[in-house]
Structures are given as C-alpha cells and as structure tokens.
Amino acid sequence: MSDTKTGLAIETIFSADEISERLQALAAEIASKRPQNLLVVPILKGSFVFAADLLRALYAAGLTPEVDFLTLSSYRKSRISSGQVSILRDLDLDVHHRHVILIDDVLDSGRTLAFAKDLISARGAEKIETCVLLDKRTTRAVSIEPDYCAFTCPDVFVVGYGMDVGHRYRELPFVGRLVD
C-alpha cells in the first residue's frame, strides 16, 4: 500500500486475516482460565482497535467482562518514546479486588505497561494480567513480559490496526511498517 500524501509505502507485517484468527485463539486461551470479576482495561490510544476486536472475541468465548479505559502517553507525536509516562485519562471504575487484564498495543521498552501495572496494583487489584498485540523483541527499559501476546514483532516502528504516527494510519486493518 502507498500513502499518496506522504509518498511512503506501507509494508504489511500482520494481515487483517492473521490478526482475526489469532485473536480468536487468544480469547479462547484467556477464557479457558475462567477469570472471575474480570475488568478489561485497554491502554489508549493505540490499543483501541485491538481491544474492541479482542472484547468481541472474549464474548464469543463466553466471557462478559466490564471495560474501562486508561489513556497513557510516552510518545506524543514522535516515533521515539520520551521515557516518561503520563496519565492523560484515568479509570472511572474501582479495581479493588478485581481481576484486571491490561490491554496494550505494543510492548517494547516496557515503561507504559509497567507503569499501568504498578498503578493498578497500588489501587488494590486482586490479580493483574497483561495482553499485548505485539511483543517487540528489543531491549526493555524495565523487566516485564506479557501474560498474553498475539504476535512477536520485529523491532521496527509499526502503524495500523489502531497504532499511529502523528495521528495517522490508525484506520488500517492490518499492522504494517512505513517504508521510504
């Protein structure tokens, strides 16, 4: 695919069909553990498409979790993390004594997911698990591994399927990388 506005090509890494198939399996894996008092917390903005599709797959697998949203940022409009995580929008629901699954788009440095996990833990969640669309095998700034992962991803900047650069490309139905 080519972006007519920027002249950049977008190379597909994971197709829409591959993502859909993997999410069904991921939801079945989560449902097989029979989580109780489940609260799913997508970390916005990048995970919104992944979270929506995963929630529908969880429903098809027999789960009916509550959902709340946490908006965190370490990138802003850049392709490089600032190293500082900021809360842009906090949760509305109480996590105390809940089984919480944090949903994130990409696990790379680990800062955002570790920050969210520490925040939810400090608020008294009974159990916290993490689920990521993409696990980039790169040097982490913090020690964290996902409990659930859809795909291992090459260490490249990705767009599509909710993920962006400068607020563009979120609408793509696949995960890709920009190619000059």
Secondary structure, 3 states (H helix, E strand, C coil): CECCCCCCEEEEEECHHHHHHHHHHHHHHHHHCCCCCEEEEEEECCCHHHHHHHHHHHHHCCCCCEECCEEEECCCCCCCCCCCCEEEECCCCCCCCCEEEEEEEEECCCHHHHHHHHHHHHCCCCEEEEEEEEEECCCCCCCCCCCEEEEEECCCCEEECCECECCECCCCCCEEEEEC
